[in-house]
Amino acid sequence: MSVAQAMDGPEDSTYHCGHQRTQQAALMANILVVDDELGIRDLLFEILNDEGHNVELAENAAEARAARQRARPDLVLLDIWMPDTDGVTLLKEWSTAGLLSMPVIMMSGHATIDTAVDATRIGAFAFLEKPITMQKLLKAVEQGLARESARRAAAGVVPAPITGSQATAITTTGDSLLMASLASVPVADTGPQSTQSFDLDRPLRDARDGFEKAYFEFHLAMENGSMTRVAEKTGLERTHLYRKLKQLGVDLSRGRRSAV
């Protein structure tokens, strides 16, 4: 299956549909992507990374096992058909070993309904049939992370007290904890400003480029560097937006740095 077939649909590029993300899901999460096709892994990495998540990639069950042993991800995207060990078998292994403590979203373009039901019985959170639209992917990820947040809250998981020097390492889903931590974080960057100054004593094209660059930098900072949300906010397709930002010389990492 090609990458174009695996991630398809008319709504992919801008994720329109009026879907509102929760503030919890917008926070950074650690996501493990397991798929034997390089193109699909890279595409999922790009999409989820643009959303502000930390993404680790595994091309087979062996690499996925190693990644799970190193640390528990907040969510796993797991392909069913892989050459060494299939995704359902790996899911069973994790369940038997007590390692299925995170939401797992199964993916496949060839699985039957019985396979999907079996995976759900074992403990899979959801099943996505390829080709996967961006809308369905992001919605499933959001719902999985929201469930994980609720599970942690119910279990009474509270991170250690935060100091200013530790604030950049926090990945939490509690609004109250986040607000409490803000008071102890030294502000190094004031972020985007509501007013901008422009040098108007120059050709119209240069002045327009200066305005557009400031406009996109502002929205990148407001959306924590998420290209998907900036595209949605500005009404541009992602491919057009990428080209525009490169043309204007916009630093794509600026928004994400200001959010840290």
C-alpha positions in Angstrom: 0.0 0.0 0.0 1.4 3.4 -1.0 1.7 6.4 1.4 -0.9 8.2 -0.6 -3.3 5.3 -0.2 -2.5 5.0 3.5 -3.2 8.6 4.3 -6.0 9.8 2.1 -9.1 11.9 2.0 -10.2 15.4 0.9 -10.0 16.9 4.4 -6.4 15.8 5.1 -4.5 19.0 4.3 -6.3 21.5 6.5 -8.4 19.3 9.0 -11.5 21.5 8.5 -14.8 20.1 9.9 -15.2 22.4 12.9 -13.7 19.9 15.3 -12.5 21.5 18.5 -9.6 20.0 20.3 -9.5 19.9 24.0 -6.8 21.8 25.9 -5.6 18.5 27.4 -5.1 16.9 24.0 -3.2 20.0 22.7 -0.5 19.4 25.3 2.6 17.5 24.2 2.5 13.7 24.5 4.9 10.8 23.8 3.6 8.7 21.0 5.1 5.5 19.6 4.3 4.8 15.9 4.8 1.2 14.8 4.6 0.5 11.0 6.8 -1.5 8.7 6.3 1.0 5.8 8.9 3.8 5.9 6.7 6.3 4.1 3.8 5.9 6.5 6.0 6.2 9.5 7.5 9.4 8.2 4.1 10.9 7.3 2.7 10.0 10.7 5.8 11.5 12.3 5.3 14.7 10.4 1.6 15.1 11.3 2.0 14.3 15.0 5.2 16.3 15.3 3.4 19.3 13.8 0.8 18.8 16.6 3.5 19.3 19.2 3.9 15.7 20.2 7.2 13.8 20.8 7.1 10.9 18.3 9.2 7.7 18.4 9.2 5.4 15.4 9.5 1.6 15.2 9.5 -0.4 12.0 8.7 -3.8 13.5 7.6 -5.6 16.7 11.2 -6.0 17.9 11.8 -2.3 17.9 8.4 -1.7 19.4 9.2 -4.1 22.3 12.5 -2.3 22.9 10.8 1.1 22.9 8.1 -0.1 25.3 10.8 -1.5 27.7 12.6 1.8 27.7 9.6 3.9 28.6 5.8 3.8 28.6 4.5 6.0 25.8 1.3 8.0 26.3 -0.2 6.4 23.2 0.7 3.8 20.5 -0.2 3.7 16.9 0.3 0.0 15.9 0.0 -1.5 12.4 -1.5 -5.0 12.3 0.3 -6.6 9.4 4.1 -6.6 9.9 6.7 -9.1 8.7 8.2 -10.4 12.0 5.3 -10.3 14.5 1.8 -9.0 13.7 0.3 -6.2 15.7 -2.4 -8.3 17.4 0.2 -10.8 18.6 2.3 -7.9 20.0 -0.8 -6.5 21.7 -1.4 -9.8 23.4 2.2 -9.9 24.6 1.9 -6.5 26.2 -1.4 -7.4 27.8 -0.1 -10.7 29.2 3.1 -9.0 30.5 1.1 -6.2 32.1 2.6 -3.6 29.7 -0.7 -2.6 28.1 -1.1 0.4 30.3 -1.4 3.0 27.5 -4.0 3.5 24.8 -3.2 1.5 21.6 -4.7 2.4 18.3 -4.6 -0.4 15.7 -4.1 0.4 12.0 -4.6 -1.8 8.9 -5.8 -1.8 5.4 -6.4 -5.5 5.2 -7.9 -6.6 8.5 -11.3 -8.2 8.9 -14.0 -7.2 11.3 -13.1 -10.2 13.4 -9.5 -9.0 13.6 -10.7 -5.6 14.8 -13.0 -7.2 17.4 -10.2 -9.4 18.7 -7.8 -6.5 19.0 -10.5 -4.5 21.0 -11.1 -7.5 23.3 -7.4 -7.8 24.0 -7.3 -4.1 25.0 -6.9 -1.9 21.9 -8.5 1.5 22.3 -9.5 2.0 18.7 -9.1 0.6 15.2 -8.3 2.8 12.2 -8.8 1.3 8.7 -6.4 2.4 6.0 -6.5 4.7 4.1 -6.6 6.9 7.2 -7.8 10.5 6.9 -6.0 13.2 8.9 -9.2 14.1 10.6 -9.8 10.5 11.8 -6.2 10.1 12.9 -6.1 13.3 15.0 -9.5 12.6 16.5 -8.5 9.1 17.5 -5.3 10.4 19.0 -7.1 13.1 20.9 -9.6 10.7 22.3 -6.9 8.3 23.3 -4.9 10.9 25.1 -8.1 12.3 26.8 -8.8 8.8 28.1 -5.3 8.4 29.3 -5.6 11.8 31.1 -8.8 10.7 32.8 -7.2 7.4 33.9 -4.2 9.2 35.4 -6.5 11.6 37.2 -8.6 8.8 38.6 -5.5 7.0 39.8 -4.3 10.2 41.6 -1.1 10.5 39.6 0.5 13.8 40.7 3.9 14.8 39.3 6.6 16.0 41.7 6.7 19.7 42.6 8.0 22.0 39.8 10.8 24.5 40.0 11.6 27.0 37.3 14.6 25.0 36.1 12.4 21.9 35.7 9.5 23.5 34.0 10.7 22.7 30.5 10.7 19.0 31.1 7.0 18.8 32.2 4.4 16.9 30.1 1.2 17.1 32.2 -2.4 17.0 31.3 -3.9 18.7 34.4 -5.0 22.3 33.8 -4.7 23.1 37.5 -1.2 21.8 37.7 -0.3 23.6 34.5 -1.6 26.9 35.9 0.2 26.3 39.2 3.5 25.7 37.4 3.3 28.9 35.3 3.9 31.0 38.4 7.3 29.4 39.0 8.5 29.5 35.4 10.8 32.5 34.6 9.6 34.2 31.5 12.4 34.4 28.9 10.3 35.2 25.9 7.1 37.3 25.9 5.8 35.5 22.9 3.8 37.1 20.1 2.8 40.7 20.5 -0.5 42.2 19.5 1.2 45.2 17.8 4.0 45.1 15.2 6.1 47.9 13.7 6.9 48.0 10.0 9.2 50.0 7.9 6.9 51.5 5.3 9.6 53.4 3.5 10.3 50.6 1.1 8.8 49.0 -2.0 5.2 47.7 -1.6 6.3 44.1 -2.2 8.9 44.2 0.5 6.5 45.9 2.9 3.9 43.2 2.2 6.4 40.4 2.7 7.4 41.9 6.1 3.7 42.0 7.2 3.1 38.5 6.1 6.2 37.2 7.8 5.1 38.8 11.1 1.5 37.5 10.6 2.6 33.9 10.2 5.2 34.1 13.0 2.4 35.4 15.3 0.1 32.5 14.5 2.9 29.9 14.7 3.7 31.2 18.2 0.0 31.3 19.2 -0.5 27.7 18.0 2.8 26.3 19.5 4.3 25.7 16.1 1.4 23.4 14.9 1.3 23.7 11.1 -2.1 22.0 11.1 -3.7 24.5 13.3 -2.0 27.5 11.6 -3.2 26.2 8.2 -6.7 25.9 9.7 -6.6 29.4 11.3 -5.2 31.1 8.2 -7.3 29.2 5.6 -4.4 27.8 3.7 -3.6 24.3 2.7 -0.6 22.8 4.4 1.5 22.4 1.3 0.8 26.0 0.3 1.5 27.2 3.8 4.9 25.4 3.9 5.9 27.0 0.6 4.8 30.4 1.8 6.7 30.2 5.1 9.9 29.0 3.3 9.5 31.9 0.8 9.2 34.4 3.6 12.1 32.9 5.6 10.0 32.1 8.6 11.7 30.1 11.4 9.4 27.1 11.8 10.9 26.2 15.2 10.2 29.6 16.7 6.6 29.0 17.7 7.5 25.7 19.5 10.5 27.2 21.3 8.4 30.1 22.7 5.9 27.5 24.0 8.6 25.6 26.0 
